[in-house]
Amino acid sequence: MHSRPVRHRGVRALGLAALCHAVVPAVAQERVVGYLEYQGRSEHREAGGNLSSHLATLRVDGNTYIRAPWIADLSAGLGLTLRRVRLDQNSQEGSDITGSTRLRLFPRSHFPVEMFAERVDSQVSGQLIGPNFVQTVVGISQNYAPSPGQRYFASFRHTDRDDERRDLGGITTHTSNNFASVGMNQTFAKQQFDVRADYDELERDRPQRADTRMVGLLRHRYGASAGLNVDSLASMTDSEIDETTGDTRNRLWQGNSNLFWRPQTVRPSLVTGSVLFNSQDITASTGSHLTLETMVASMGANLQYTPSLTLRSSANATQVQAGDVTQQSMLTRVGATYSPRETPWGLFFYRHSVVGDVGHRADDVRGDLQEYSGAFSHGLTRMLATPEGSRSGGVTQVATALRDSEGRAQTNLIHSLSLDWSKYGTADYFSARGVVSDTRRYDSLLGDTGFQLVNLQVNGRLMLSRLSSWQGNVTVQTTHNDTTTFQSPWVTSTSANITYQRERVFNVPLMRFTSEFRALSDDLANATQDRFILERRARWSWTNRLDYTVGRIQLSLRGAIGEVDGRRQTLIYFQVRRFFGQPAQ
């Protein structure tokens, strides 16, 4: 593959787009649409250089029917993008030519057929290394729906791509991909079947590699009544990678079924069950072979004995096999929850609940084990409703305990306080919420730990007029951890987002101004490890945007300034798009 001069390719593509614009209306006065667009971007990053880019795009799309709308529908599109990028003293020129066509046969029948072809030709030149590639995709799909409960489908897609690696001395790599899929959806009586099979083959010459994957899916759904449903799924995946260093094959079989049953009893009850099977065979290029199998079966039942008392039971069995090693475990549990209605207590409402469970665990590694767990929670709440909003507050205490026959003991104690305040108007609103919590855990094996949290959230919207408004939210949170051997300092995290919007700027219809300020504390900014979108790691940013639409012209101007990784960053972006053509009514 050889690079062609960008200027010559652009002139040829523009001529072809003009020819498409002139010819398509002559075929059928159905629909011809498109747009002409320019994008300019100037960016400065402290200690990162100056980046500027200019992009010009022309896109034309046409659509017509052949003889009659129910016989065939033909659509075609052509696009050209010319771009120039400069980073300090280095520059790059490039162009992208995209073309597509799509033919739909009998689109309104029970057996529509669709054929398509797409091509992308991207070329660059200059000091900045970039991709040169040509990609062609052709495909066909067929659907057949003889009745509302039946559907059969099949599709095939072939892709050829040539990449010129300028960074490796101009080496050209050819990649081809074939993808085929067939399936069926069948519904009758109270059952539904979904079947699908996919075949995906990818071949590349430099470096030589072939990937093959086959996937089969079978899903069955049975709804005997409103209270009984069974959903089952079986799948098979067979993938193989063939490289110069050897072959690797991976086979995976999976199957699972879920049962949901709500029997018609005097007291409300619910029965659930599930079965899961997973088997995987891995054969490496060295000849080694490994088999992994997992089987899990579980069942649970809940009975609402009284409005305040719920009884439950569950059983879970697991078997894991890796090669010649097999491990089995089983857990059975019974328990109850008592949660009466809240009762008035002066100006407050008091509510409490008690939870208790007894379990038995049989494990090949740890042997038989008995578990006992319980929890007690109670709290006071008060809510005051006003014509403009509401005020509420509450304090809760939760105590949980876990014991087993091996002597392990764990106790958790949680105290929390919450306050809420909100005010609503015709278009304005304001709300604030504060939470304070203290969590203590006493563990016989891991030692004692503590965690404290203070969180404050404020958000609202203020309408200055019918055309302008302020909107924002601020969150401040501070946390503290301590153990028997270590006590950390208080860590405070802050995030803020404030936005101002103005419609009809300078009294001009369809002109909008938006100003947004965002800020993150250092810990939140550093937690976002996004290497490509630097704005997500911004310590703070201030963006101003002006959008204007007049007739078929769209204008957008954006300016931003911020701090990313401790370095200042500025951006100016301009876009103008002009639509043309007459869409179908």
C-alpha positions in Angstrom: 0.0 0.0 0.0 1.4 3.4 -1.0 0.5 6.8 0.4 -1.0 9.2 -2.0 -0.7 13.0 -1.8 -3.4 14.2 0.6 -4.2 17.3 -1.6 -4.9 15.2 -4.7 -7.0 12.7 -2.8 -9.0 15.5 -1.4 -9.7 17.1 -4.8 -10.8 13.7 -6.2 -13.1 13.0 -3.3 -14.7 16.4 -3.5 -15.4 15.9 -7.1 -16.9 12.5 -6.4 -19.1 14.0 -3.6 -20.3 16.7 -6.0 -21.1 14.1 -8.6 -23.1 12.1 -6.0 -25.0 15.2 -5.0 -25.9 15.8 -8.6 -26.8 12.3 -9.7 -28.8 10.9 -6.7 -31.7 13.4 -7.1 -31.9 12.4 -10.8 -32.5 8.8 -9.8 -35.4 9.5 -7.5 -36.5 12.6 -5.7 -36.6 10.9 -2.4 -33.9 12.1 0.0 -30.5 13.7 -0.2 -28.9 15.1 2.9 -25.5 16.1 4.1 -23.4 18.6 5.8 -20.2 20.6 5.5 -18.2 21.0 8.7 -15.1 22.7 10.1 -13.5 22.0 13.4 -10.6 24.0 14.9 -8.8 23.2 18.1 -6.0 24.9 20.0 -4.6 23.4 23.2 -1.8 24.3 25.4 -0.5 22.0 28.1 2.1 23.2 30.6 5.4 21.3 30.0 3.4 19.3 27.3 3.7 21.5 24.2 1.1 23.3 22.0 -1.3 21.3 20.0 -3.5 22.7 17.1 -5.7 20.8 14.7 -8.0 21.7 11.8 -10.6 19.4 10.3 -12.9 19.9 7.4 -15.6 17.3 6.6 -18.0 16.9 3.7 -20.7 14.3 4.0 -23.4 13.4 1.5 -26.1 10.7 2.0 -28.8 9.7 -0.5 -31.7 7.3 -0.3 -34.2 6.1 -2.9 -36.5 3.2 -3.6 -36.3 0.9 -6.7 -39.5 0.7 -8.6 -41.6 0.6 -5.4 -40.9 1.1 -1.7 -41.8 -2.5 -0.9 -39.5 -4.0 -3.6 -36.1 -2.5 -2.7 -34.6 0.5 -0.9 -31.1 1.8 -1.7 -29.0 4.2 0.3 -25.5 5.4 -0.2 -23.1 7.8 1.5 -19.8 9.5 0.9 -17.6 11.4 3.3 -14.3 13.2 3.1 -12.3 14.6 6.1 -9.2 16.7 5.6 -7.1 17.3 8.7 -3.9 19.0 9.8 -2.4 18.6 13.2 0.6 20.4 14.6 2.4 19.6 17.9 5.1 22.3 18.5 7.4 22.1 15.5 6.1 18.8 14.1 3.0 18.5 11.9 0.8 16.0 10.2 -1.6 16.1 7.2 -4.1 13.5 6.6 -7.4 12.6 5.0 -10.2 10.1 5.5 -12.5 9.0 2.8 -15.5 6.9 3.8 -18.1 5.4 1.6 -21.0 3.1 2.2 -24.0 1.6 0.4 -26.9 -0.4 1.6 -29.5 -2.3 -0.4 -32.7 -3.6 1.3 -34.8 -6.1 -0.6 -38.4 -6.6 0.3 -38.0 -4.3 3.4 -41.7 -4.5 4.4 -42.1 -8.3 4.0 -41.7 -11.2 6.4 -38.3 -12.1 4.8 -36.3 -8.9 4.3 -32.7 -9.1 3.0 -30.1 -6.5 3.5 -26.7 -6.2 1.8 -24.1 -3.6 2.6 -20.6 -2.4 1.8 -18.4 0.1 3.6 -14.9 1.4 2.9 -12.6 3.7 4.8 -9.3 5.0 3.4 -7.1 6.9 5.8 -3.8 8.4 4.8 -1.4 10.7 6.7 2.0 12.4 5.9 4.3 14.5 8.0 6.7 14.3 11.0 4.1 12.9 13.4 3.7 9.2 13.0 0.1 8.1 12.4 -1.9 5.3 10.9 -2.3 4.6 7.2 -5.0 2.1 6.5 -7.6 0.9 4.1 -10.5 -1.1 5.3 -13.4 -2.7 3.4 -16.4 -4.4 4.9 -19.1 -6.3 3.0 -22.0 -8.3 4.4 -25.5 -9.6 4.1 -28.2 -10.4 6.6 -31.5 -12.3 6.2 -34.5 -12.3 8.5 -37.6 -14.5 8.3 -40.6 -13.9 10.6 -43.5 -16.1 9.5 -45.6 -15.2 12.6 -45.3 -12.8 15.6 -43.9 -15.7 17.7 -41.3 -16.9 15.2 -38.1 -15.4 13.9 -35.2 -16.9 12.0 -32.1 -14.9 11.1 -28.7 -15.3 9.5 -25.9 -12.8 8.7 -22.4 -12.8 7.3 -19.7 -10.1 7.4 -16.2 -10.0 5.7 -13.6 -7.4 6.5 -10.2 -6.7 4.8 -7.8 -4.2 6.3 -4.3 -3.1 5.2 -2.2 -1.2 7.7 1.0 0.6 6.8 3.3 0.7 9.8 5.4 3.8 9.1 7.0 3.5 12.6 8.4 0.1 11.5 9.8 1.2 8.1 6.7 1.0 6.1 5.7 -2.6 6.8 2.2 -3.4 5.5 0.0 -5.7 7.5 -3.0 -7.4 6.1 -5.9 -8.5 8.3 -9.0 -10.3 7.3 -12.0 -11.2 9.4 -15.1 -13.4 8.7 -18.1 -13.4 11.0 -21.2 -15.5 10.5 -24.2 -15.8 12.8 -27.5 -17.8 12.6 -30.3 -18.0 15.1 -33.9 -18.6 15.9 -36.5 -17.2 18.3 -39.6 -19.4 18.9 -42.5 -18.7 21.2 -45.5 -21.0 21.8 -47.9 -21.5 24.7 -45.9 -20.7 27.9 -42.5 -21.4 26.5 -39.8 -19.4 24.6 -36.7 -20.7 22.9 -33.7 -18.6 21.7 -31.0 -20.3 19.8 -27.9 -18.7 18.3 -24.5 -19.8 16.8 -21.6 -17.5 15.9 -18.4 -18.2 14.0 -15.6 -15.6 14.1 -12.3 -16.0 12.2 -9.5 -13.4 12.2 -6.2 -13.8 10.3 -3.2 -11.5 10.2 0.1 -11.9 8.3 2.6 -9.7 10.2 3.1 -11.0 12.8 1.4 -14.1 11.7 -1.6 -15.0 13.8 -5.0 -16.7 13.4 -7.9 -16.5 15.9 -10.9 -18.7 15.6 -13.9 -18.7 17.9 -17.2 -20.5 17.8 -20.1 -19.7 20.2 -23.4 -21.5 20.7 -26.3 -20.3 22.9 -29.5 -22.0 23.9 -32.0 -20.3 26.2 -35.4 -21.6 27.4 -37.9 -19.7 29.4 -41.0 -21.4 30.9 -43.8 -19.5 32.6 -46.4 -22.0 33.9 -48.3 -19.3 35.7 -47.9 -15.8 37.2 -46.2 -17.5 40.2 -43.8 -20.0 38.5 -41.0 -19.1 36.1 -38.0 -21.1 35.0 -35.1 -19.5 33.0 -32.4 -21.8 31.7 -29.3 -21.0 29.6 -26.7 -23.3 28.0 -23.6 -22.0 26.1 -20.5 -23.4 24.5 -17.4 -21.4 23.5 -14.5 -22.9 21.5 -11.6 -20.5 20.8 -8.2 -21.3 19.3 -5.2 -19.0 18.8 -2.6 -20.0 16.2 0.7 -18.1 16.4 4.3 -18.8 15.2 5.1 -19.8 18.8 2.4 -22.4 19.0 -1.3 -23.0 19.4 -3.6 -22.4 22.4 -7.1 -23.8 22.6 -9.8 -23.0 25.2 -13.2 -24.7 25.4 -15.8 -23.5 27.8 -19.2 -25.1 28.5 -21.7 -23.3 30.8 -25.2 -24.1 31.9 -27.5 -22.5 34.5 -31.1 -22.6 35.4 -33.1 -20.3 37.8 -36.4 -21.1 39.4 -38.8 -18.5 40.8 -42.0 -19.9 42.5 -44.6 -18.1 44.6 -47.1 -20.8 45.6 -50.7 -19.9 46.4 -50.6 -20.4 50.1 -52.5 -18.7 53.0 -49.4 -16.9 54.1 -47.2 -15.3 51.4 -44.2 -17.5 50.5 -41.4 -17.6 47.9 -39.2 -20.4 46.7 -36.1 -19.8 44.6 -33.6 -22.2 43.2 -30.6 -22.2 40.8 -28.1 -24.7 39.3 -24.8 -23.6 37.7 -22.3 -25.8 35.8 -19.1 -24.5 34.3 -16.4 -26.6 32.6 -13.3 -25.2 30.9 -10.5 -27.1 29.0 -7.3 -25.2 28.3 -4.6 -26.7 26.0 -1.4 -24.7 25.8 1.2 -24.7 23.0 3.6 -26.6 25.2 1.2 -29.5 25.2 0.0 -29.1 28.8 -3.7 -29.6 29.5 -5.9 -28.3 32.4 -9.5 -28.9 33.1 -11.5 -26.7 35.5 -15.1 -27.7 36.6 -17.5 -25.9 38.9 -20.9 -27.0 40.0 -23.2 -24.9 42.3 -26.7 -25.7 43.4 -28.7 -23.6 45.7 -32.3 -23.3 47.0 -34.1 -20.9 49.3 -37.5 -20.4 50.8 -39.2 -17.5 52.6 -42.4 -17.5 54.5 -44.2 -14.4 55.7 -45.6 -16.0 58.9 -47.1 -12.7 60.2 -46.8 -9.1 58.9 -43.9 -8.7 61.4 -42.3 -12.2 61.3 -40.5 -13.7 58.3 -39.1 -17.3 58.3 -36.4 -18.4 55.8 -34.1 -21.3 55.0 -31.5 -21.9 52.3 -29.1 -24.6 51.1 -26.0 -24.2 48.9 -23.7 -27.0 47.6 -20.5 -26.3 45.6 -18.0 -28.6 43.9 -14.8 -27.4 42.3 -12.4 -29.6 40.4 -9.0 -28.5 39.0 -7.2 -31.3 37.3 -7.2 -34.2 39.8 -8.0 -32.1 42.8 -11.6 -31.9 43.9 -13.1 -29.7 46.7 -16.7 -29.8 48.0 -18.6 -27.6 50.4 -22.1 -27.3 51.6 -23.9 -24.7 53.6 -27.4 -24.9 55.1 -29.0 -22.1 57.0 -32.3 -21.3 58.8 -33.3 -18.0 60.2 -36.0 -15.5 61.1 -36.6 -11.7 61.0 -38.9 -9.9 63.4 -39.6 -6.3 62.3 -42.8 -4.7 63.7 -44.3 -1.5 62.6 -42.9 1.8 63.8 -44.5 3.2 66.9 -44.9 6.9 68.0 -42.5 8.0 70.7 -43.3 11.7 71.5 -42.3 13.7 68.5 -40.4 10.8 67.0 -41.2 7.4 65.5 -39.3 4.3 66.9 -38.6 1.2 64.9 -36.6 -1.9 65.7 -35.9 -5.3 64.1 -34.2 -8.6 65.3 -32.5 -11.1 62.9 -31.2 -14.5 63.8 -29.6 -17.3 61.7 -28.2 -20.8 62.4 -26.0 -22.5 59.8 -24.0 -25.6 59.2 -21.0 -25.7 56.9 -19.3 -28.8 55.6 -16.0 -28.2 53.9 -13.3 -30.5 52.6 -10.6 -28.1 53.9 -12.0 -26.9 57.3 -14.4 -29.8 58.1 -17.8 -29.4 59.7 -18.5 -26.0 61.1 -21.5 -24.5 62.9 -22.3 -20.8 62.5 -24.5 -18.5 64.6 -25.3 -15.0 63.7 -27.7 -12.3 64.9 -28.4 -8.6 64.5 -30.4 -6.0 66.4 -31.2 -2.6 64.9 -33.3 0.2 66.2 -33.7 3.9 65.6 -35.6 7.1 66.0 -36.8 9.2 63.0 -38.7 12.5 62.7 -40.1 14.1 59.5 -41.7 17.5 59.2 -43.4 18.4 56.0 -43.9 22.0 55.0 -45.6 23.6 51.9 -42.2 24.5 50.5 -40.4 21.2 51.3 -39.5 18.9 54.2 -37.2 18.4 57.1 -36.2 15.0 58.6 -33.6 13.5 60.8 -32.8 10.1 62.3 -30.5 8.2 64.6 -29.9 4.5 64.3 -27.9 1.8 66.0 -27.0 -1.6 64.6 -25.3 -4.4 66.4 -24.3 -7.7 64.7 -22.6 -10.8 66.1 -21.1 -13.9 64.5 -19.8 -17.0 66.2 -18.7 -20.4 64.9 -17.7 -23.7 66.4 -14.0 -23.0 65.8 -14.0 -20.1 68.3 -14.1 -17.2 65.8 -16.0 -14.3 67.2 -16.9 -11.0 65.4 -19.0 -8.2 66.6 -20.0 -5.0 64.7 -21.4 -1.9 66.2 -22.7 0.9 64.0 -24.0 4.3 65.1 -25.3 6.9 62.5 -27.0 10.2 62.5 -28.6 11.8 59.4 -30.3 15.2 58.8 -32.1 16.2 55.6 -33.5 19.5 54.5 -35.2 20.4 51.2 -37.1 23.4 49.8 -38.9 23.4 46.5 -40.4 26.3 44.5 -42.1 26.5 41.1 -38.8 26.1 39.3 -36.2 26.3 42.1 -35.1 23.6 44.5 -32.5 23.3 47.3 -31.6 20.3 49.4 -28.9 19.4 51.9 -28.1 16.1 53.6 -25.6 15.3 56.3 -24.6 11.9 57.6 -22.3 11.0 60.5 -21.5 7.4 61.2 -19.1 5.4 63.5 -18.4 1.7 62.8 -16.6 -0.5 65.2 -15.6 -4.1 64.6 -14.2 -6.5 67.2 -12.7 -9.6 65.7 -11.0 -12.4 67.5 -8.7 -13.2 64.6 -8.1 -9.9 62.7 -8.2 -7.5 65.7 -10.3 -4.5 66.4 -10.9 -1.8 63.7 -12.8 1.5 63.6 -14.1 3.7 60.8 -15.7 7.1 61.0 -17.4 9.1 58.3 -18.8 12.6 57.9 -20.6 13.4 54.7 -22.3 16.6 53.6 -24.1 17.0 50.2 -25.7 20.2 49.0 -27.4 20.7 45.6 -29.9 23.0 44.1 -31.1 25.1 41.2 -32.0 28.8 41.1 -33.9 30.3 38.2 -32.8 33.9 37.8 -35.3 34.5 35.0 -37.2 32.5 32.4 -34.1 32.2 30.3 -31.2 31.9 32.9 -30.4 29.6 35.8 -27.8 28.4 38.2 -27.4 24.8 39.1 -24.8 22.9 41.2 -23.9 20.4 43.8 -21.1 20.2 46.4 -20.0 17.1 48.3 -17.6 17.1 51.3 -16.6 13.9 52.9 -14.1 13.2 55.6 -13.1 9.7 56.8 -10.9 8.2 59.5 -9.6 4.6 60.0 -7.9 3.0 63.0 -6.8 -0.5 64.0 -5.0 -2.0 67.0 -1.6 -1.1 65.4 -2.3 1.9 63.2 -4.3 5.1 63.3 -4.6 7.1 60.1 -5.3 10.9 59.9 -8.6 12.3 58.8 -8.8 12.4 55.0 -11.1 15.0 53.4 -12.5 14.6 49.9 -14.3 17.4 48.0 -16.1 17.6 44.7 -18.1 20.5 43.2 -20.0 21.2 40.0 -21.6 24.6 39.4 -23.3 25.5 36.0 -24.8 28.7 34.7 -27.0 28.6 31.6 -28.5 31.4 29.6 -30.9 31.1 26.7 -31.3 33.8 24.0 -27.9 35.4 24.6 -27.9 39.1 23.5 -31.6 38.6 22.8 -30.8 36.3 19.9 -33.1 33.3 19.5 -31.4 29.8 19.6 -28.2 31.2 21.1 -27.2 29.5 24.4 -24.4 30.2 26.8 -23.2 27.6 29.3 -20.5 28.1 31.9 -19.4 25.2 34.1 -16.9 25.0 36.9 -15.8 21.6 38.3 -13.4 20.9 41.1 -12.0 17.7 42.8 -9.8 17.2 45.7 -6.4 15.7 45.1 -7.4 12.2 46.2 -10.4 12.0 43.8 -8.4 13.5 40.9 -5.6 11.0 41.4 -8.0 8.1 41.7 -9.2 8.6 38.1 -6.5 6.8 36.1 -7.6 7.8 32.6 -4.6 8.2 30.3 -6.5 9.4 27.3 -9.1 11.9 28.5 -7.1 14.2 30.7 -10.1 16.3 31.7 -11.3 13.4 33.9 -8.2 13.9 36.0 -8.6 17.7 36.3 -8.0 19.1 39.7 -10.3 21.9 38.6 -11.7 23.1 35.3 -13.7 26.0 34.0 -15.5 25.6 30.7 -17.5 28.3 28.8 -19.5 27.3 25.7 -21.6 29.3 23.2 -23.9 27.5 20.9 -25.9 29.1 18.1 -28.3 27.7 15.5 -29.5 29.8 12.6 -31.4 28.1 9.7 -29.2 25.1 8.7 -26.0 26.4 10.3 -24.8 25.2 13.7 -22.1 27.1 15.5 -20.2 26.1 18.7 -17.4 27.9 20.5 -15.8 26.5 23.6 -13.0 27.7 25.9 -11.7 25.8 28.9 -8.9 26.2 31.4 -8.0 23.7 34.1 -5.3 22.0 36.1 -4.3 18.3 35.3 -1.6 16.5 37.3 -0.5 19.9 38.7 -0.1 21.5 35.3 -2.1 24.2 33.7 -4.1 23.4 30.6 -6.1 25.6 28.2 -8.3 24.8 25.3 -10.1 26.8 22.5 -12.5 24.8 20.2 -14.6 26.1 17.3 -17.1 24.1 15.2 -19.4 25.2 12.4 -21.6 22.8 10.5 -23.9 23.6 7.5 -26.6 21.1 6.6 -28.0 20.8 3.1 -30.5 18.7 1.2 -34.1 17.9 1.8 -35.0 15.0 4.1 -38.0 12.8 3.4 -41.2 14.1 4.9 
